[in-house]
Amino acid sequence: MPSATLLGQALISGVLAGGMYGLLALGLSLSWGLLRLVNLSHFALAFLAAYLTYELGTTYHVAPWWSAAMVVPAMFLIGPPISPTSSARPITWHPGGRRQWSCRRCS
């Protein structure tokens, strides 16, 4: 039988991980649903930031808060330059009722 401390830590860890996934899903659903703009780099940058934070902590023994303080501003600087190439055109509706979107790089 696991201790109450271990169960509490697992519960808090699960709630925090679920909150992170929920925030990522919220960002994707807002850009897809309201703006009708497909931006799949949102998840890629978020998981790249999480991986870099993990690697800084395990490889270079940087404290998690310091590594996050370094990685998050870097992602804010990387995001705008790659946004025009990673986003698709807004979703358009055709008279036949089909959704169609195309990549900016494809046309």
Order of alpha helices (4+ residues) and beta strands (2+ residues): alpha-alpha-alpha-beta-beta
